[in-house]
Amino acid sequence: MEGTREGPQASYARPEVYLREMRLGDLDQVLQIETRSFPTPWSRKAFVSELTRNRYAYYIIAQMDDRVVGYGGMWVIGDEAHITNIAVDPECRRRGIGKRLLQELLDRARDFGARSVTLEVRRSNVAAQRLYEGQGFEARGVRKGYYTDTGDDAIVMVKTLGGDDQRQGIGRWPFTLWE
């Protein structure tokens, strides 16, 4: 039974994930992920402001079919970028979506002229720290009690975007998930 799950040469359809700029129409789904991902989620008003009023902001989503499965954002001011958030729907984690979002933000930061990228990550979020370290970020400091909702410290991480950095994202939209 070629091409079916029962046959010896079974083929499984793997969903494609597309990355694109975030739009206001995405916010219902983005806010669902935000609420499921963070103890103190951003409000709709905060996202609307980022998308409509903040000229330094750049936000993207990862979309599978018609479903938003992740998002990320940053500010680029001069030659510095700051990643504000990256989140993936809990049901879709550990499939490379967060890594792809991060790679695309780094590529766009480079395109916009950034030479370095910073972010804060909760000390308790070891999985995110590993993701960032795997993409060349280094811990440079700690902000004690930064997250007022839990009192957790923030680890400040920095990546320098040098000329030797390889672009990760362009030419890879869409990408296919692995299970």
C-alpha positions as CSV (number, residue, x, y, z in Angstrom):
1,M,0.0,0.0,0.0
2,E,2.4,2.6,-1.2
3,G,1.9,6.1,0.2
4,T,-0.4,5.1,3.1
5,R,0.3,4.6,6.7
6,E,-0.2,0.9,6.4
7,G,2.3,0.3,3.6
8,P,5.9,-0.5,3.9
9,Q,6.9,2.7,2.2
10,A,4.5,4.8,4.3
11,S,4.7,8.5,3.8
12,Y,3.5,11.0,6.4
13,A,2.5,14.5,5.5
14,R,4.4,17.0,7.6
15,P,2.8,20.3,8.0
16,E,4.5,23.4,6.5
17,V,4.9,26.4,8.6
18,Y,5.0,29.8,7.0
19,L,6.6,32.9,8.6
20,R,5.2,36.3,7.8
21,E,4.8,39.7,9.4
22,M,2.2,39.9,12.2
23,R,-1.1,41.7,11.4
24,L,-3.8,43.1,13.6
25,G,-6.1,40.2,12.5
26,D,-3.6,37.7,14.1
27,L,-4.0,39.1,17.6
28,D,-6.8,36.8,18.8
29,Q,-4.6,33.8,18.2
30,V,-1.4,35.5,19.3
31,L,-3.1,36.5,22.6
32,Q,-4.2,32.8,23.2
33,I,-0.5,31.8,22.8
34,E,0.6,34.7,25.0
35,T,-1.8,33.7,27.8
36,R,-0.7,30.1,27.7
37,S,3.0,31.0,27.6
38,F,3.6,33.7,30.2
39,P,2.4,34.3,33.8
40,T,1.8,38.0,33.0
41,P,0.8,38.2,29.3
42,W,0.9,41.3,27.2
43,S,-2.5,42.9,26.6
44,R,-4.2,43.4,23.2
45,K,-3.6,47.1,23.6
46,A,0.2,46.5,24.0
47,F,0.3,44.4,20.8
48,V,-1.8,47.0,18.9
49,S,0.6,49.7,20.0
50,E,3.6,47.7,18.9
51,L,2.0,47.0,15.5
52,T,0.6,50.5,14.8
53,R,2.6,53.1,16.7
54,N,6.1,51.8,17.4
55,R,8.2,52.6,14.4
56,Y,11.1,50.5,15.8
57,A,9.0,47.3,16.2
58,Y,9.0,44.3,13.9
59,Y,6.8,41.3,14.7
60,I,6.3,38.0,12.9
61,I,4.2,34.9,13.2
62,A,4.6,31.3,12.4
63,Q,1.5,30.0,10.7
64,M,0.4,26.4,10.0
65,D,-2.6,26.2,7.7
66,D,-4.8,29.1,9.1
67,R,-3.5,28.7,12.6
68,V,-0.9,30.9,14.3
69,V,1.5,28.6,16.1
70,G,4.1,31.1,17.3
71,Y,5.3,34.6,17.1
72,G,8.2,36.8,17.9
73,G,9.1,40.5,18.0
74,M,11.9,42.9,18.4
75,W,12.8,46.6,18.3
76,V,15.6,47.8,16.1
77,I,17.1,51.2,17.1
78,G,20.2,52.3,15.3
79,D,22.7,49.4,15.2
80,E,21.0,47.5,18.2
81,A,18.1,45.1,18.2
82,H,16.2,43.9,21.3
83,I,14.1,40.8,21.1
84,T,10.9,41.6,23.1
85,N,9.2,38.2,22.9
86,I,9.2,34.8,21.3
87,A,6.4,32.3,22.1
88,V,5.2,29.0,20.6
89,D,1.8,27.4,21.2
90,P,2.5,24.8,23.9
91,E,1.0,22.1,21.7
92,C,3.6,22.9,19.0
93,R,6.7,23.2,21.0
94,R,9.9,21.1,20.5
95,R,9.4,21.1,16.7
96,G,11.9,23.8,15.7
97,I,9.3,26.7,15.4
98,G,10.9,28.8,18.2
99,K,14.4,28.3,16.6
100,R,13.0,29.4,13.2
101,L,11.3,32.5,14.6
102,L,14.6,33.4,16.3
103,Q,16.6,32.9,13.2
104,E,14.3,35.0,11.2
105,L,14.4,37.8,13.8
106,L,18.2,37.7,13.7
107,D,18.2,37.8,9.8
108,R,15.8,40.8,9.8
109,A,17.8,42.6,12.5
110,R,20.9,42.2,10.3
111,D,18.9,43.5,7.3
112,F,17.8,46.6,9.4
113,G,21.5,47.3,10.2
114,A,21.8,45.9,13.7
115,R,25.2,44.9,14.8
116,S,24.1,43.4,18.1
117,V,21.0,41.8,19.6
118,T,19.9,41.7,23.3
119,L,17.2,39.9,25.1
120,E,16.1,39.0,28.7
121,V,15.1,35.5,29.6
122,R,13.8,34.1,32.9
123,R,16.5,32.3,34.9
124,S,13.9,29.5,35.3
125,N,13.4,29.1,31.5
126,V,16.3,26.8,30.8
127,A,14.8,25.6,27.5
128,A,14.8,29.2,26.1
129,Q,18.3,29.8,27.4
130,R,19.5,26.7,25.5
131,L,17.8,27.9,22.4
132,Y,19.5,31.3,22.6
133,E,22.9,29.8,23.4
134,G,22.5,27.5,20.4
135,Q,22.2,30.6,18.2
136,G,25.2,32.3,19.6
137,F,23.9,34.4,22.5
138,E,26.0,34.7,25.6
139,A,24.9,35.6,29.1
140,R,26.2,39.0,30.0
141,G,24.4,39.9,33.2
142,V,21.5,39.4,35.6
143,R,18.6,41.7,36.4
144,K,17.6,40.6,40.0
145,G,13.9,40.3,40.5
146,Y,13.2,41.7,37.0
147,Y,10.0,39.7,36.5
148,T,7.7,41.2,39.1
149,D,5.0,38.6,38.6
150,T,7.2,35.9,40.1
151,G,10.3,37.7,41.3
152,D,12.4,35.6,38.9
153,D,15.7,37.1,37.8
154,A,16.3,37.9,34.1
155,I,19.5,36.8,32.4
156,V,20.6,39.4,29.9
157,M,21.9,37.7,26.8
158,V,23.7,39.3,23.9
159,K,24.7,38.2,20.4
160,T,27.0,40.2,18.1
161,L,26.0,40.1,14.4
162,G,29.4,39.9,12.7
163,G,30.1,39.7,9.0
164,D,30.9,36.0,9.5
165,D,27.4,35.2,10.7
166,Q,25.4,33.1,8.3
167,R,21.9,34.0,7.3
168,Q,19.5,31.4,8.6
169,G,16.1,32.4,7.3
170,I,15.9,33.8,3.8
171,G,15.0,31.3,1.3
172,R,13.5,29.0,3.9
173,W,9.9,30.1,3.9
174,P,8.0,27.9,4.3
175,F,9.8,25.2,6.3
176,T,8.6,21.8,7.1
177,L,8.2,20.5,10.7
178,W,9.7,17.4,11.9
179,E,7.9,15.3,14.5
